[in-house]
């Protein structure tokens, strides 16, 4: 690993030889070895602090390697890269292909686009490549690569040797990335011999989501033969099983911890049998940085048991959730919304001859995606949703207390909740566990003291190569029996292999579990894989627990030094071991728990509670979205209602005229004369309002007022619409003439371009609130809305007289524009368009000043502080060291620029 060449302990001067160089050796005749070591406290403290810093840096690098495409494929080196992808039937099945394509696209986006040359090839029964030769990378090649990934399909077997032969033709490649998802068709020795003979470039091999031992061995040997790297990724667990980069980093961390242990020995006055003297005391702060002791610190194993008083019988999380889960508390979201949810329906209407879908009033109902994938319309009841959110938060707090109870120190952390009345304990005392014997004794001691005293009966069995039981059958859990079994366990030593199958047979066959009405539990504490085949062990357990009232629980304990102290035969990783033992526990209807020296790694009980809390979080998010949509809808409806009230004219109700109910009077000569005059006036007005019929425009006739009617009888709307002034005169022949002085002007329906008034100073508000005042829509500057209107519906028609198709003459008068695929007439003049451009330019300049203000001072780092009371939380960990000076400057700017200036 190139990064480790400049960041190793050797390059930093933090090896054991550098530590010895800090010591002074003096010759002491009274000592057996004749030497005595003296060291000062200051360099020893500095050396120790540098080691802790290096360990933290290595952990950060490991965290970086477990993100993105580096987690799946590792760090791909080389500038001219050839990529070989396994497209066999197994690796490209319907279940695995979408995930493989997603990871390959991630690899292209994060790593492959940085390479100089690329060559992509897929291999199955046949071999096919995207290009004939390696090509230089560019945006076009990247798009072709992504399309090629999405077109990958299963093609049969896995002919890896043929793919390597195809790549060997292109000698300009310096690195090969081989992605293997299944066992290749050729043997490992054949592939490795070919790589040695042809002198292939550095090979980076990846075992992608592959559990086949042959495939994993092929990946490791190919990397070893070519001097490359290997990477084993498990998609089921979402973790990296093993990797060359990871192993190098863990080796450095192990070396640093060994040196820290040597420093602890120096402080205790002994270094490899040589007495050491530290000249002054180390500060109390560095004493707290010491590594935690690997041995249990609660009480000595030689002391007798301290039996604790019996408490309530614990239960498993699955049973606990039956009475305290979301469904038990009736907090299922879909159950709550079911009474107000309605599905859209489609019905065939015979009279119409087609299927009609139901219509939902959007203001009354809210669309909501149901758990079965369908969309239903809900009537949102805000008080019930607020009550539901409070109940949901109380349930989440209850789940958190349960997790804290299961994760506390003691036997619950190691064994989980022992729920059965009859308990059989199986202890793994194989020779591999010699270094963890004290841990195992401490674990069984806690179980005997805390949980077994309130059980009906129990028995303990230890197994290595042989199986030994404390009693032939289960005995009552009395104080004497608990002390006796503890003394028996203390005298038991670790020996040879791990015969787990024989221990299970001894526990399951000697006790009559079938006819008992009391539930029995077998608790297996082990540190690794059984010597037998896991398939045989799982089949035996599943067959025996099918009819018996029996649960088999598996507790896996792993330590940090397991990979170093275990023999070569136990080469399975922690993840593989956990996966196998998890299957064993589930085959026996039990629970699985994985614990280390520092705490719980995995627990079925805690996983169930976490899943329930995640479900509650999803429900809470959906309820929040429903409440937000309801509040937003109500605000929109309120604004529309206020706008309608302001725009609607106030019309006074017409009062009934009592005189109108009276019968008309008898006509006289005077009244008849006046009536004839009125008719003459109407005919004169009709003659003035006459227009030639050749005009195609549709102009309404001039509307006049009837002088015979009183003004009170006209409608108010007519009074506002009719604004015509006229004068009446008598001509010489006795007729009446009318002169119109003022005609009504039609009201313009076009919207003029408004003049924008923008503030020069900056308001202390969020961008969302600021845009509500100065956004394009709020300032009525939306161009699409200005150009909105009826579409141009004039079509060309065939005119028989000229024998051609002619369009309407108005289409040539008004200019036409195309908006969103439809042609409309443009009703804006050139001056109005120029004014719109000027106002838009002013608005863009104002947006630029606002953006510049947001990116200056402390707002660039912390944003705009809008609250009156502010609490600032700063991360001052080691990872912030490189940018700590910038953080100090930004914090000073925040105090004076925003907090002090705004009186926060």
Secondary structure as UniProt FT lines:
FT   HELIX           2..5
FT   TURN            6..7
FT   HELIX           9..12
FT   HELIX           16..21
FT   STRAND          24..27
FT   TURN            29..30
FT   STRAND          35..39
FT   HELIX           41..65
FT   HELIX           68..73
FT   STRAND          80..86
FT   TURN            89..92
FT   TURN            94..96
FT   HELIX           97..110
FT   HELIX           112..114
FT   STRAND          117..123
FT   STRAND          127..129
FT   STRAND          135..136
FT   HELIX           139..150
FT   HELIX           160..168
FT   TURN            171..172
FT   STRAND          175..180
FT   HELIX           188..198
FT   STRAND          202..208
FT   HELIX           213..226
FT   STRAND          229..234
FT   TURN            235..238
FT   STRAND          239..243
FT   HELIX           244..267
FT   TURN            268..269
FT   STRAND          270..271
FT   TURN            272..273
FT   STRAND          274..278
FT   HELIX           284..287
FT   TURN            288..289
FT   TURN            301..302
FT   HELIX           317..324
FT   TURN            326..330
FT   HELIX           333..337
FT   HELIX           338..340
FT   STRAND          341..343
FT   STRAND          346..349
FT   TURN            350..353
FT   STRAND          354..357
FT   TURN            362..364
FT   STRAND          366..369
FT   TURN            371..372
FT   STRAND          375..378
FT   HELIX           382..406
FT   HELIX           411..415
FT   STRAND          422..428
FT   HELIX           431..436
FT   HELIX           437..450
FT   HELIX           452..454
FT   STRAND          457..463
FT   STRAND          467..469
FT   STRAND          475..476
FT   HELIX           479..490
FT   HELIX           500..509
FT   TURN            514..515
FT   STRAND          520..526
FT   HELIX           534..544
FT   TURN            545..547
FT   STRAND          550..557
FT   TURN            560..561
FT   HELIX           562..565
FT   TURN            568..569
FT   HELIX           574..587
FT   TURN            588..589
FT   STRAND          592..595
FT   STRAND          600..603
FT   HELIX           604..647
FT   HELIX           658..661
FT   HELIX           669..688
FT   TURN            693..694
FT   TURN            707..708
FT   HELIX           711..713
FT   HELIX           716..721
FT   STRAND          725..730
FT   TURN            732..733
FT   STRAND          736..742
FT   HELIX           767..774
FT   TURN            776..780
FT   HELIX           783..786
FT   STRAND          797..799
FT   TURN            800..803
FT   STRAND          804..806
FT   HELIX           809..812
FT   STRAND          816..819
FT   TURN            820..821
FT   STRAND          822..825
FT   HELIX           830..854
FT   TURN            857..858
FT   HELIX           859..862
FT   HELIX           878..880
FT   TURN            882..883
FT   HELIX           884..894
FT   HELIX           895..899
FT   TURN            900..903
//
